[in-house]
């Protein structure tokens, strides 16, 4: 059966997913890889020389793996960091020159659409708010009875928040106050959308949510009471970096930025009527796959 490969070039993480399409139009995973490329290593403004070269090296490894699996149908997309960085287009050109991979820089709204396509396969008929926390942006998609009714992409990713607000360790009260005020300004339209069509479930579709669920010792298919998560987040937000180094559930590359991610999720839970939170293993990558399958009319 035919194989497909998708590459998601995030601000902090690069993902490669290779699948094989089965006879029932479902796909089985052949290969999955996540690498912390850290394009936003020095902030969201520009890709540093170190990150630029490291990103190209990772992409060459991805291309070698794709060739080993003899995959012909490939789609690679770049998100917020490549959208904003002045040398983002240079990175795309060099990637094509060195690896032959064509990277499409997608808009925030297109990113949100792909995330919705991935998540809805697991939750086709429910009503919920999807939240995808990235390094450069955060996508919100409001779903009512399985239908997407509103979506947005906001440049409040954890790399943005970390370099702007998390200047002390542990984070200072003044920094927290400024961060919360910033979030209230940036999420006005989200609050308006949820006021018109409230939902009781939030589905997190990024690796950050995977980390949150690991911290709570919860399997990914389990829903968690929002108050339980808020209580754990309050504890985490006051922790020092040295304390987080002892928390094995937090990957090394997330130990710094997990604080602003925690504040962000805590803020969203406080501002909504959400009563439970669920983690979705499906996200942008799976949405890209479904779009590719549709485009190929398979």
N, C-alpha and C positions, 0 to 999 in steps of 0.2 A: 504493500500500500504506500501511498505518497507521503512524503515527509515535509514538514514546514518548520521554519526557524524564525523566531522573533528576538530582537535585541531591543532592550529598553535602556537608554542612556540617561540615567537620572543625575541629579546634581551631586549626589554622594555615592550612589550605587549603580553599577552596570549589571544587567540581567541578561542571560541567554537561556532561551527555552526552545528545545527541539521536541517535536511531537510527531507521531505517526497517525494518520487518519485511518480509522477503522471502517468496516463495512456499514456500520449503523450510524455513520456520520459523527460518532464520538471520536475523541483522540486519546491516545495513550502517550504518556511522557517517556521520551527516549533519553533525554539529557536535560539537566537543569543546573545552572551555575549562577551564583551571586558573588560579585566581587566589589569591594569598597574602592572605587576608583577615585573618589574624593575630588571631583572637578571643583567643588566649592571649598577646597582646603583652606584658602585664605579669604573666603567671603564670596558673595554671589556676584561681585562686580566684574571679575576677570579670571580667566583660567590661568593659573600660574604655570611657569615653564615645567616645573616638576609634574604637576597634574596633567598637563598637556601630553608630555611624553609617556607618562604612566598610562593614561587613557588609551593612547595609540597602541601601546604594548598589549594591553588587555584585549583590545579589539582584534589584534592580530591572533591572539590565542583563541578568541571566539571563532574567527574565520577558519583557523586551522581545524578546530573541532567540527565546524559545519561541513568542511570539505571531507573530513574523515567519515562523517555520517552520510555523505553523498546527498546533501540537501540542495535542491535547486530553487525552491521557493523561499525567499528570505525577505524579511521586512525589518528595518532598523529605524527607530525613531528617537529623537532627542527632545528633551523637555525644557524646563524653565532655565537652567543654567545656560544651555546652548541658545535659548531664545534671547537671553539678556546680555550675555558676555560679548563685548566687542570683538573678541577673537573666536567666538563660537563658530562663525562661518569658516574661519581658517582651519579650525579643528575638523570640521566636516570635509573640507577639501583635502586635507592631509590624510584623513582616514580613508577616503576613496583612493587617493594616490598610492597609499601603502598597502591597503588590504583589498581594494576593489569593492568594499561595502558602501552602498549608497544610503546615507542617513537623511531621513526626512525630519526637519524640525517642525513639530506640530504645535498648534496653538493650545492655549490652556483649555479652551472649550472642547477642542477635539480630544485632548487628553481625558477630560471628564467623560466624554461620550464613550471612549474605549473602556474606561474603568467601569462605567455602567453596563456595557455589553458583557464584560467579564463577570461582574457580580450577579447580574440578574439570572445568569444560568443556574446559579445555586439557589437563588431566592426569586423565582419567577412571578409570584402572585402576591407577595407581602407588601406592606407599606413601611418605609424606613428611610433614614437619612444615611447615605454613604459618605464617609469621610476618608480621604486618602492624604496622608501626611508625607510630603516629599521634602527634599532639601531646599528647593527654591519656592515651591508653591504648594497650596493645599486645595484639593478639589472637593466640592460638596455637590451631591446629587440627591434631589428629593424625589422619592419614588412612592407613588400612591397606587395601590392595587396592582403592582407589577409594572406600572407605566411611569416613565421618567417625565416629571412635570416641571422641573426647574433644575438648573445646574449652573455652577460658576467655578472659576479658578481664581484664587486670591494669592498674591505674592507674599505669603506669610509662612513660607517653609522654615524648617528648623535651622538651616544655615543662616537665613535672613535674621531670625529672631536671636540666635546665639551670638552672632557677631555684633548685634546692635544692643542687646539688653543683658546678656549673661556675662558681666564683667568682673564679678566677684565670686569667691568660692568659700562657703555656699552663696548662692545668689542673694543679694541684699534686698531688704524690704522695699527700698526706693526703686530698685530695678524691677521688682515684681509689679509695683504699682504702675510704673511707666509701661511695662509690657502689657498689662491688663487693659490699660487705657488705649494703647495702640490696637489691641485686638478688638476692643469694642467699636473703634472707628472703622476698622477694616471689614467687620462682619455685619454691618447694619442691614444689608440686603438679605443676608442669611436669616437674621432675626425676623425680618418682615415676611419672608417666604414661609417660615415655620409658624408665624403667628396666624397666617391665613390657612395653612394646612399642617397642623401639628402631627407628629408621629411619636411613637413610644419606643422605637428601636433604632439604635445607631449601629451601622455595620462599618467597621474599620478594615480597609483593604490594603494597607501598606505593611512593610516590615516593622515599623514602629509599633503597630498594634500587636504583631506577633510577639514582640518583646514584652509589651504590657501583659499579655496573656501568660507568657512564661513566668513573669514575676509573680503572678497570682496563682501559678500552678494549675492553670485551667487548660483543658484540651481545646483545640481550635474550634471544634464543633459546638462547644458549650456557650450558652449565653450567660453573662454575668450581670448582676444587679448594678445599676449605675451608681448607687450609693456606696457599694463595696469598692468599686473602682475609684470613686472620688476620695474615699478614706485612704486608700493606698497611695494615691497620687499626692495627697497632702504630706504624707510621710516622705515620699521620694523627693519632693520639691525642696525640702529643707536639708537634704543630705549633702555631704561634701564629696568632692571627687575621690578622695581616699576611701570613703565609705562605699562609694559605688564600685571601686576597684574590687571590693570583696564580694560584690553581687554577681555571681557567675551567670545568672539569667540574662544579664545585660551584655551583649557583644561588646568587645573592646572598643570598636569604632563608634558605638553609640553612647558610651559612658559620659561624654561631655555634653552632647546635645539632647540627651534624654530629659533634662530638666525643662528646657523650653517646650519640648514636645508634651511633657506632663502638664505644664501650665496651660498650653493650648487646648488639650483635651478637657482638662478640668473646667476651663472657661466655657467651652462649648456645652458641656453637660449642665453647667449651672444656668446657662442662658436658654435652655430648651426644656421640653417636657419629656425628654427621653428617660425611660425607666430601666432599660437594659441595653447591653452592648454585646455585640458578636464580632468575631474576627472572620474575615473571608480570605481564604487562600487564593481566590481568584482576584485579579486586579487588571492593570493595564495590559500586561502580557497576554492574558487569556482573551481579553477583548480584541486585541490585535489579531490573534489567531482566528477568532470567529469572523472578523471582518475579512481576513484573507480567504477563508473558506468560502464566504459569500461571494467575494469578488471573482473567485475561480469557478463559481457556479457548481460547486461540488455537493 
